[in-house]
Amino acid sequence: MTRADAPADAQIKFFLNVMIVCGEPSGDALGAQLMVGLKALAGDRIRFCGVGGLAMAREGFESLYPLDATAVMGLREVVPAIPRILQRVKQAVDFAIQSRPDVVVVIDSPDFTHRVAQGIKKRDASIRTVDYVAPQVWASRAYRAKKMAGYFDLVLALFPFEVPFFEKYGLKARFVGHPVIERAGKIGGGEALRARLGIAADAPLLALLPGSRTSEIRFILPVFRSAVEILSGKIPGLVTVLPTVPHVAAKVRAATQNWPSPLHVTEGEADKYAAFDAADLALAASGTVTAELALAHTPMVVGYKVGGLTFFLSKFLMTVTHITLINIILGRDAVPEFLQSRCAPQNLADAVARLFADDRARATQVQAMKEFGRLLGEGEEAPSLRAARVLLEFVDGR
């Protein structure tokens, strides 16, 4: 009997139903890469559902609701949003229970996605759950790994050392590599971007990456603005470019009125990577974007700031001495980073100015970035393809 001749219920069983749940744009980008990998290996056998954003939509994904409902961070922003977030958690859990996917993959944003996984396991323990981009519990609150073992069946680990760490707590893990390295091939077009925006080829260009969450725009962008104001008096002809994402674009544009230097706000992935290629340096918030900048070999200074209460509580839970991924992985200050009270305009401006003036310092950063890329798996099999293969083997019972 051919597939076309098979009864309807047999045809339904032929397909693999994968539910993906992410909570913010960085997870959406990883979800899209995972979808590409799964489709490359399984073709039209795959059906997708769940919660995603624009990147996943470009791969044919239909989200239950938009990401802006869950892309929040920091106590001041999270607390008022709790009822909305819990409503979205319930909506995702209800959908999983009703549709019974073959596997549920949650990506990053643990404050949201882990609640979804917990809710699913509580109501139906037979539904398999997988965590992709697990929280860095090896850096803070290691006890969470044991708790995760109660509601996850597998972790797709980004770093080799995460596998023995999670397995020590009874949670199965497989190393797949960091999917951010796949974006390195998209970085380019800097000359064209400068030409389109009217930025001279020899103009000093600083890329600003204040983050993609509303809380980050509130806490970090004003500090970056003041740093740029200082820098504009030190670096003649300084131009700035600020790539952003649609759900905070209006807030970014409102917050950058009367900017102290020529500023170009761009949207879209292509312009973001072109900005990395075009920029001489970057001033960035800590996050996935710092890994992207490292793979672009764009020297950077990193600053991060959260609400006072959030920072006070986090101090008792942190077990690492760095906040930037490249510094954590390399175990040294490969890039200058400034957290909370040290994330001050003068500190940031001084560090950026030093990099503009010091060719050797920039070259040293670039060498560290190449080392970082090798440790993440650059040059090996695409991590999203490896993740897709591991996921299919897991669902198949291998």
N, C-alpha and C positions, 0 to 999 in steps of 0.2 A: 504493500500500500504506500503510495507516495504521500508527501506532506499535503498536497492539494486535496487528496482523496480522504485524508484523515478526518475523523469527526471533530466537531468544534472544540470539545474538551481536550483532545489530544493536541490540537494546534496550540491551545493556550499553554499547555505544559511544555511545549517545545521551547518557548521563550524563557529567558532569564530576566526576572523582574528585580531591578536594582534600585533601591531607594537611597538617594543621597540627600543629606541635610547639612547645609552650611549656614553660617550666621552673619558673615560680612564679606566684603569684596575680595580679600585675600583668599578666603576659603572658596569663594566662587571661582576664582582663577584656577585653583588646584582641582576643583571639581570638574571644570571643563577639560583640563588635561587628562584626568582620570577617565572621563567619558571617551575622549579620543583614543586612549589606550585600549579600553574595553571594546570599542567598536572595531579597532584594528585587529584584535584577536578573535572576536566572536561575531563580527558583522551584524547582520540584522536579527541575530538571536537575542539581542539585548533590548530591553525596554527600561526606560528611566522614569522616575517619579520623585517627588519630595520637595525640597526647598533650595532654591538657587537664585542666581542673579543674572546679569547681562551676559557674562562670558559663557555660562552654561546654556543660556537661552540661544546663543549663536550655534550651539551644538544640537539644538532641537528640544531643549528641556523646557517643560512648562511647570513653573513654580506654583506651589499652593498659595503663596503670598509673597510680597516684595521683601527684600532684605532690610530695608530701612527700619522695620519694626524691631529688629533684633541686634543691629550693629551699634551697640552702646557699650560704654566702658566708664568705670569710675563711679564711686558711690553717689555722687551728686546727680549723675545722669541715670544710673541704673535704678535707684530707688523709686523715682516717679514712674519709671517704665515697667516696673515689676508686674503689675496686673496685665499689661499688654503682652509682655514676654511670656508669662505663664499661660495666657490664652493661646499664644502661638505654639507653645510647647504642647498643650493639650490637643490643639488642632493637628499637629504633626503626629502625635502618638495615636490619636483616633484614626487617622488615615492609615497608619501602619497596621493597626489591629484589623481594620476593615479590609485592606488590600492584601495583607500577608505577603510582603515581598520575600524573595529568596534570601536577600541580605540587606541590611541597613548600614550604610557607611556614613558616619558623621565626621565632619571635617572642621578641625580647629574650633575656636569660640566655645570652649568647654562650659562656660557658665550657662550657655544656652543648649548646645548640642548634647552635652552629657545628661542634662535633664530629660531630653528626648529619649536617649538610650535607656536611662533608668526607668522611665515611664513605660517604655515598650516591654522591657524585661519583667517588670512588675506585673503586667497584665498578660503577657504571653512569653514565657521563658524560652519557647521553642524557636522564636524568631531570632536569627543570628545577627549579631551586631559587631561592627568593626570600627575602630577609631583610627582615623588617618590624620596625621599631625597631632599627636598626643600632646597634652600640656607638658611643659618642661618640669615635671615633678622631681626630676633629679636635681633641679636647681632650687626648688622651693616646694615645701610641703610634700615630702616623699611619701608620707602616710597615705596620700591619695591613690598611689599605685595599687595598694591592697584593696581599697574600696572599688577601684575601676575593675578589678578582677571579678567583681560580683555582677557587673552589667555589661562587660565586653567579652567577646569570644576571641578577639584577635586585635593586635595593634600593628599597623603598618608603620614601622619605625623609620625615621628620617636619618638617624645616625647609628652607626654600628654598635656603639656602647649602650644604646637604649635596649637592645635585645636582652642581654643578661640582666640588666637592671629590672625590666618588667617581669622577666621569668622568675626572678628571685621572689617576686610577690605572687607567683602563681598565675600570671597572665601571659598567654602565648603571644609572641611577637616575631615578626619577620622584618629584616632590614630591606628596604626598597630604594634608599637614596632620597636626596632632597629634590623635589620636582622643580624648585626654583631654577636649577641649572639648565632646564630646557628652555628657559626664556632668554638665555644668553644669545641664541641665534636670532632673536627678534630685535636685538639692540643694534641700531644703526640709523642712518638718515639724518645725522646731526647737521651736516652741511646744508641739506635741503631745508631743514627746519629753520636754521639761521636765516637763510635766504628768504623763506616765506614770511618770517616774522620781522624781517628788516634789521636783523642783528648782524653787525659787521663781523667778518671772519676773525678779526683780531681783537674783538671786544671781549673783555673779561666777563665770563658768563657763570653765574652761580645758580644751580638748581635748588629749589626749596621744596622739601617734602615734609610738611607738618603733620601728616597722618590723614587717615580717611574716616575717622570717627568724629562725631560732633564735639565730644569732650576734648579731643586732641586739638581741634580747631580753636576751641575756647581757651585752653591752657597753653598751648605751644605756639600757635601762630603769632600772638602778640609779642612773645619773646623773640621770635625770629624777625619780626618787623623791626623791633628796636635794635637788634643786632645788625640788620641791613642798614639801618640809619647810621650806625657807627661806621660800618664798612664803606658806605658811599662817600664818607669824608676821607677815607684812607686809600681807596682804590679808584682812581680816575676812570670814568666811563663804565663803571660797573652796571651790568644788566642782570636781571633776575628772571627766571622762568619757574612757574609753579604748576606742575601737573596735578590735576585733581580728578575726582570721580563724580559721576552725576548726582549721587544722593547728598553730597555736601557742597556741590559747586556753587549754589546760590549763596550759602553761608560764607564760602571762601571769597567770592567776589565782593560781597558786602564788607567783609573784614579787611579787604585790601584796597579800599578806596584811599586816594591820596597817598599812595605808597611812596617811600622816600627815594626810590630809584626806578628807572624804566622796568616795568613788570609785564610779563606775558603769562596769563593764566590759560592753560590748555586742558582739554579733556580727551579721553580716549587712550587706549593702550599704545597705539602706534606713536602718538605724540609724546607719551611718557618715555618710551624707550629712545625716541629720537632726542628728547631732552637730556637723557643720560649721556648719550653719545656726543651731544653738542656742548655740554657743560664742561668747564674746566674743573669745577669742584661742586660738591653738594653739601647742603646743610639739611640734615634729615632727622626725623623722629625715629626712635628705636622701633624696629619691626621688620617685617619681611622685606620691605623696600631696601633696607641696608644690605641684605644679601644680594638683591638685584643690582644695586650699585657696585658691590664688590665684584660681581661677575661681569659688569660693564667696565671694570677697572677705572671707575670714577672716584678719585680721592674724596674723602668726606670727613665731616665733623658731625657727631651725633649728639642730640640733646633730647631729654625727655622729662616731662613734668605731669603730675597728676594732682588731684585734690589732696589737701593736707591730711585728712583722715585716712584716705586710701593709702597714702605713702606711709603714714605712721603704723598702720596695721601690717603693711607688707614688710617693713623692716624686721619684724620678728619671725618672718617666714622664709626670707631669702637665704640661700646657702651658697650662692655664687657671688663673685666680686665684680662681675661685669654685667652690663645690660645689653650689649650689642652682640649679635650672634657671632660675627667673625672673631671678636675678642674672647667670647666664651669658648669657641671651638679651638682657637689657637692658644688660649691660656695666657694671653699677654695683651698689652695695650697697642694693638695693631692700628686702631683708629682712635682719635680723641673722643671721649664721651663724657657728657655732663648730665648728671641726674639731679632732679628736684632743685634744691637751693643753688647748686652749682650750675644749673641750666639758666644762666643769667646772660643778658645781652652782651656785656663786656667780655665775659669768658668765651662765648661763642664767636664773637667778632674777632677777638685776639687769635683764636685757634684757626679760624678761616684765613685771616690775613697772613699768618705764618705759613700756611700751606701755599697760598698764592705766591709768596716770596721765596719759598724754599724748594727748588727743583729736587734736591736729594730726598727731602721728606716725602714728596709726592711719589717718587720712584720707589721708596721703601714701602709705602702703602701698597702700591701696585704689586710688588713682589709678594707681600702678605696676602693680597687678594687672590693671586694665582695659587698659592699654597692652600688657601681656604677652599677654592674651587675643586682642587684635587681631592681634598678630604670629603667633600660633599658628593663625589662620584662623577665629576666632570670628565668627559671622555669615555665613559662606560655606557652601558645600555641605559636608554632613557628611563628615569625613575618612574614616570607615570605608566610606561609600558610594563616595567617590572612589577609595579603595584597592581596593575590590572591582571597580570599573570598570576601573582600570588593570590589575589582575590578570587579569580576563577578556580584555581586549585583548591582553595579553601571551601568554596561553595560546592565543588565537586567531591569534597571529602578526602582529597589527597593531602 
